[in-house]
Amino acid sequence: MRLLAGCFALVTLVFIARVTAVDADPGKTADRDQILQLERDWTQSFVTMDVAANQRIVADDYLGTETDGKRINKAKLIANTQAAVERGAFGSPTFFVGNEMFFGKEQLREVEEMVTGK
C-alpha cells in the first residue's frame, strides 16, 4: 500500500502542475477538463482497486518510485494491485499485517498496535 500512496501522491502533483499551467491559458479549457477527468479516473481506479482501469490509464512506459526508493514499472504496479485484490483488498487505503487486513486511515492506530505489540 505504500506504493499506491506514493504513486498517487506523485501523479497528483504532476496533474496539479499541468492544470495550473493550463489555467494560465484560458483557451485550453478542454485540455484542463481532460486532465482533470483523467485525474478523477486515476484516483477512482486506485480507491476501488480496479485493475482493468489501472491497465487502461497507466502509460506503458510508466516508471514510479516506491517510498523505499525502488523503481517500479507498469507491469509491477498492475501486479501489486492484482495481488492486493487477491488478498481481499477492496479499496484504498488497505493495509496488511501478516494475514490481518485493515481498511481505512482510521485503522492506522490498530495497524501500529499490531506491529509494535502495544
Residue frames relative to the residue before (quaternion, step in Angstrom):
aa qw qx qy qz dx dy dz
M 1.0000 0.0000 0.0000 0.0000 0.00 0.00 0.00
R 0.5392 0.5962 -0.4187 0.4225 3.60 1.14 -0.49
L 0.6185 0.5621 -0.3338 0.4359 3.52 1.03 -0.81
L 0.6806 0.4913 -0.3023 0.4518 3.56 0.81 -0.97
A 0.6481 0.5091 -0.3245 0.4642 3.58 0.95 -0.83
G 0.6654 0.5067 -0.3062 0.4548 3.58 0.94 -0.87
C 0.6590 0.5010 -0.3057 0.4705 3.58 0.95 -0.87
F 0.6474 0.5266 -0.3171 0.4506 3.55 0.94 -0.90
A 0.6632 0.5069 -0.3073 0.4568 3.58 0.91 -0.91
L 0.6694 0.5016 -0.3027 0.4569 3.58 0.88 -0.89
V 0.6766 0.4835 -0.2978 0.4688 3.57 0.84 -0.93
T 0.6217 0.5403 -0.3397 0.4541 3.58 1.01 -0.77
L 0.6629 0.5007 -0.3112 0.4617 3.59 0.91 -0.85
V 0.6361 0.5189 -0.3287 0.4670 3.58 0.98 -0.80
F 0.6798 0.4834 -0.2986 0.4638 3.59 0.89 -0.87
I 0.6154 0.5345 -0.3524 0.4598 3.59 1.00 -0.73
A 0.6508 0.5079 -0.3162 0.4675 3.57 0.93 -0.87
R 0.6741 0.4911 -0.3033 0.4609 3.60 0.91 -0.85
V 0.6626 0.4977 -0.3124 0.4645 3.58 0.92 -0.89
T 0.6255 0.5305 -0.3388 0.4610 3.59 0.99 -0.77
A 0.6600 0.4981 -0.3068 0.4715 3.58 0.94 -0.85
V 0.6636 0.4983 -0.3058 0.4667 3.59 0.96 -0.83
D 0.6256 0.5505 -0.3401 0.4357 3.60 1.01 -0.79
A 0.5960 0.5746 -0.3651 0.4258 3.60 1.15 -0.51
D 0.7446 0.2925 -0.1795 0.5726 3.62 1.22 -0.40
P 0.3244 -0.7949 0.4776 0.1864 3.60 -0.12 1.28
G 0.6056 0.5828 -0.3550 0.4094 3.60 1.15 -0.42
K 0.6841 0.4885 -0.2753 0.4665 3.58 1.23 -0.21
T 0.1790 0.8229 -0.5182 0.1492 3.59 1.09 0.66
A 0.6439 0.5222 -0.3298 0.4516 3.61 0.94 -0.82
D 0.6331 0.5172 -0.3291 0.4726 3.59 1.01 -0.78
R 0.6469 0.5201 -0.3150 0.4601 3.56 0.93 -0.92
D 0.6668 0.5066 -0.3033 0.4547 3.57 0.88 -0.93
Q 0.6432 0.5160 -0.3186 0.4674 3.58 1.03 -0.79
I 0.6473 0.5107 -0.3136 0.4710 3.59 0.98 -0.83
L 0.6636 0.5005 -0.3053 0.4646 3.58 0.92 -0.88
Q 0.6443 0.5077 -0.3282 0.4683 3.60 0.99 -0.75
L 0.6352 0.5169 -0.3257 0.4725 3.58 1.00 -0.78
E 0.6297 0.5228 -0.3276 0.4721 3.59 1.02 -0.77
R 0.6506 0.4989 -0.3201 0.4747 3.61 0.95 -0.83
D 0.6528 0.5100 -0.3132 0.4644 3.60 0.96 -0.87
W 0.6387 0.5305 -0.3143 0.4602 3.58 0.98 -0.91
T 0.6734 0.4958 -0.2915 0.4646 3.57 0.83 -1.01
Q 0.6724 0.5006 -0.2995 0.4556 3.58 0.84 -0.96
S 0.6532 0.5250 -0.3287 0.4355 3.60 0.93 -0.81
F 0.6959 0.4448 -0.2841 0.4869 3.60 1.03 -0.66
V 0.6216 0.5321 -0.3490 0.4568 3.58 1.04 -0.68
T 0.7618 0.3618 -0.1917 0.5019 3.58 0.98 -0.84
M 0.3855 -0.7418 0.4643 0.2925 3.59 1.33 -0.03
D 0.2715 0.7797 -0.5063 0.2490 3.57 1.04 0.86
V 0.2793 -0.8069 0.5020 0.1373 3.55 -0.04 1.34
A 0.6467 0.5231 -0.3271 0.4484 3.61 0.94 -0.83
A 0.6580 0.4880 -0.3119 0.4813 3.61 0.97 -0.81
N 0.6166 0.5295 -0.3470 0.4680 3.60 0.99 -0.75
Q 0.6411 0.5344 -0.3173 0.4501 3.58 0.95 -0.90
R 0.6899 0.4813 -0.2670 0.4702 3.57 1.00 -0.88
I 0.7340 0.4624 -0.2402 0.4355 3.59 0.87 -0.94
V 0.7000 0.4791 -0.2819 0.4484 3.58 0.88 -0.93
A 0.4830 -0.6801 0.4772 0.2765 3.58 -0.87 0.99
D 0.5901 -0.5986 0.4151 0.3481 3.58 -1.10 0.72
D 0.7360 0.3854 -0.2293 0.5071 3.61 1.07 -0.64
Y 0.2395 0.8060 -0.5033 0.1992 3.59 1.25 0.46
L 0.0338 0.7462 -0.6646 0.0175 3.54 -1.10 0.82
G 0.0228 -0.7959 0.6048 -0.0174 3.54 -0.86 0.97
T 0.3224 -0.7125 0.5845 0.2162 3.51 -1.34 0.11
E 0.3649 -0.7174 0.5529 0.2156 3.54 -0.84 1.02
T 0.6791 -0.5050 0.3392 0.4108 3.57 -1.25 0.33
D 0.6774 0.4637 -0.3005 0.4856 3.61 1.17 -0.42
G 0.6258 -0.5819 0.3192 0.4098 3.60 1.30 0.20
K 0.5178 0.6349 -0.4276 0.3821 3.61 1.22 -0.14
R 0.4275 -0.6880 0.5308 0.2494 3.55 -1.12 0.79
I 0.0846 -0.7843 0.6141 0.0258 3.55 -1.14 0.68
N 0.2367 -0.7649 0.5817 0.1432 3.57 -1.04 0.79
K 0.7514 -0.3956 0.2670 0.4557 3.56 -1.30 0.05
A 0.6501 0.5309 -0.3284 0.4332 3.60 0.85 -0.90
K 0.6809 0.4746 -0.2890 0.4771 3.59 0.94 -0.88
L 0.6139 0.5447 -0.3403 0.4590 3.59 1.04 -0.75
I 0.6735 0.4785 -0.2835 0.4868 3.57 0.91 -0.95
A 0.6497 0.5155 -0.3181 0.4593 3.60 0.95 -0.85
N 0.6475 0.5127 -0.3182 0.4655 3.60 0.97 -0.82
T 0.6553 0.4995 -0.3109 0.4737 3.57 0.96 -0.85
Q 0.6548 0.5063 -0.3122 0.4663 3.60 0.93 -0.89
A 0.6421 0.5195 -0.3250 0.4607 3.61 0.97 -0.82
A 0.6412 0.5152 -0.3252 0.4666 3.60 0.99 -0.78
V 0.6403 0.5123 -0.3217 0.4734 3.59 0.98 -0.85
E 0.6673 0.5064 -0.3035 0.4541 3.59 0.93 -0.87
R 0.6588 0.4862 -0.3074 0.4848 3.60 1.16 -0.51
G 0.6530 -0.5385 0.3063 0.4357 3.57 1.28 -0.12
A 0.4258 0.6890 -0.4831 0.3327 3.59 1.22 0.06
F 0.0991 -0.8164 0.5684 0.0243 3.55 -0.93 0.87
G 0.8014 0.0327 -0.0271 0.5967 3.56 1.25 0.10
S 0.4140 -0.6924 0.5345 0.2519 3.52 -1.30 0.09
P 0.5770 -0.2116 -0.7888 -0.0051 1.56 -1.87 1.63
T 0.0874 -0.7510 0.6530 0.0432 3.53 -1.09 0.83
F 0.1043 -0.7926 0.6003 0.0223 3.55 -0.93 0.96
F 0.1558 -0.7608 0.6227 0.0960 3.55 -1.11 0.73
V 0.0289 -0.7254 0.6872 0.0265 3.53 -1.09 0.85
G 0.7729 -0.0789 -0.0113 0.6295 3.54 -0.14 1.31
N 0.7675 -0.2849 0.2399 0.5218 3.57 -0.69 -1.09
E 0.5377 0.6259 -0.3978 0.4011 3.59 1.29 -0.05
M 0.1830 -0.7940 0.5742 0.0798 3.56 -0.82 1.04
F 0.0913 -0.7619 0.6405 0.0310 3.54 -1.10 0.87
F 0.1049 -0.7976 0.5925 0.0415 3.56 -0.94 0.92
G 0.7881 0.3173 -0.2574 0.4604 3.53 -0.99 0.92
K 0.5734 -0.6300 0.4070 0.3296 3.53 -1.07 0.76
E 0.5922 0.5738 -0.3746 0.4239 3.60 1.13 -0.48
Q 0.6240 0.5473 -0.3276 0.4515 3.58 1.27 -0.28
L 0.4266 0.7296 -0.4554 0.2800 3.61 1.22 -0.14
R 0.6053 0.5506 -0.3592 0.4487 3.59 1.03 -0.69
E 0.6725 0.4851 -0.2934 0.4758 3.59 0.96 -0.87
V 0.6058 0.5346 -0.3534 0.4716 3.60 1.05 -0.69
E 0.6577 0.5069 -0.3066 0.4652 3.58 0.89 -0.94
E 0.6558 0.5127 -0.3175 0.4541 3.60 0.91 -0.86
M 0.6641 0.4984 -0.3100 0.4631 3.58 0.97 -0.81
V 0.6773 0.4954 -0.2949 0.4571 3.57 0.95 -0.85
T 0.7541 0.3880 -0.2105 0.4862 3.58 0.89 -0.94
G 0.4302 -0.7194 0.4511 0.3063 3.59 1.23 -0.33
K 0.5449 0.6194 -0.3963 0.4030 3.60 1.24 0.30
